[in-house]
Amino acid sequence: MTNQEKHNELPPKTCTIDRLVTMPSDVQKVIDGKKTATRRNGRYADVGEIMELKGKRFIVDRVYSQSLGELTDEHAVQEGFSNVEEYKQSILSYHPGMPWLPQMRVWVHEFSPVQD
């Protein structure tokens, strides 16, 4: 386990879990099982925290820091895209004027459906 994954060594959250996945298309991807991670510029959730979307519950399994330059196509698939370039273009369309810098760090939040 890396330092970033140790719950007690993570920095304070910068937002709340209810803001983790908000775009309607992303919400649907999570519901459909096509999106299992979200990258944000801040930390929105703790490991073990529950996110609810359209009455379905998802548990946060991992939270860690990653640079944009470390992204692989596998990471893009976790985000619900085919490859890094498709993911990058989507993010840049949400944030016009934002630079895509390989050294820029984001917080990765990986989640899975709660088995009731």
C-alpha positions in Angstrom: 0.0 0.0 0.0 1.4 3.4 -0.9 1.3 6.4 1.4 -1.5 7.9 -0.7 -3.7 4.9 -0.1 -3.4 5.0 3.7 -6.6 6.7 4.9 -4.9 8.3 7.8 -2.2 9.8 5.7 -4.4 11.4 3.1 -4.8 15.2 3.2 -8.1 16.7 4.2 -10.9 16.5 1.7 -11.4 19.6 -0.5 -15.1 18.8 -1.4 -17.8 16.3 -0.5 -18.6 13.0 -2.0 -22.0 14.2 -3.4 -19.9 16.3 -5.8 -17.7 13.4 -7.0 -19.8 12.4 -10.0 -22.3 15.1 -11.2 -22.3 15.2 -15.0 -25.5 13.3 -16.1 -23.6 11.3 -18.8 -21.0 10.3 -16.1 -23.7 9.3 -13.6 -25.2 7.1 -16.3 -21.8 5.5 -17.0 -21.4 4.7 -13.3 -24.9 3.2 -13.1 -24.2 1.1 -16.2 -20.9 -0.1 -14.8 -18.9 1.6 -17.5 -17.2 4.1 -15.1 -15.4 2.9 -12.0 -13.1 5.8 -11.3 -13.2 9.6 -11.2 -10.2 12.0 -11.3 -10.6 15.3 -9.6 -8.2 18.2 -8.8 -9.1 17.8 -5.1 -9.9 14.9 -2.8 -13.7 14.4 -2.6 -14.0 11.1 -0.6 -12.5 8.8 1.9 -12.0 5.1 1.4 -15.1 3.3 2.5 -17.4 6.3 2.0 -20.6 5.7 0.1 -21.8 7.6 -2.9 -25.4 7.4 -4.0 -26.5 8.0 -7.6 -30.1 7.5 -8.7 -30.8 5.4 -5.7 -27.8 3.1 -6.3 -25.0 3.0 -3.8 -21.2 2.8 -4.6 -18.4 2.4 -2.2 -15.0 4.2 -2.6 -12.4 1.5 -2.7 -9.2 3.5 -3.3 -8.1 7.1 -3.2 -4.7 8.2 -4.5 -2.8 10.9 -6.3 -1.7 10.5 -9.9 -0.1 12.8 -12.5 -1.9 13.2 -15.9 1.3 12.0 -17.5 0.8 8.6 -15.8 -2.6 8.0 -17.4 -2.9 4.9 -19.5 -5.6 3.7 -21.8 -6.6 1.3 -18.9 -7.2 4.3 -16.7 -9.3 6.0 -19.4 -11.4 2.8 -19.6 -12.0 3.2 -15.8 -13.3 6.7 -16.6 -15.7 5.3 -19.2 -13.6 6.2 -22.3 -11.8 4.2 -25.0 -8.4 5.7 -24.5 -6.4 8.5 -22.9 -6.9 10.9 -25.9 -10.7 10.5 -25.8 -10.7 11.1 -22.0 -8.4 14.1 -22.4 -10.6 15.7 -25.1 -13.7 15.2 -22.9 -12.0 16.8 -19.8 -10.8 19.8 -21.9 -14.3 20.3 -23.3 -15.6 20.5 -19.7 -12.9 23.0 -18.7 -12.2 25.4 -21.7 -8.8 27.0 -21.5 -7.5 24.4 -19.0 -4.0 23.2 -19.9 -3.3 19.5 -20.0 0.1 19.3 -18.3 1.7 15.8 -17.8 3.0 16.9 -14.4 -0.4 18.1 -13.1 -1.6 15.9 -10.3 -5.1 14.8 -9.7 -6.9 12.6 -7.1 -8.2 9.3 -8.3 -11.3 7.9 -6.6 -12.0 4.3 -7.5 -15.4 2.9 -6.6 -17.6 -0.2 -7.0 -21.3 -1.0 -6.5 -22.3 -1.8 -2.9 -23.5 -5.4 -2.8 -26.8 -5.2 -0.8 
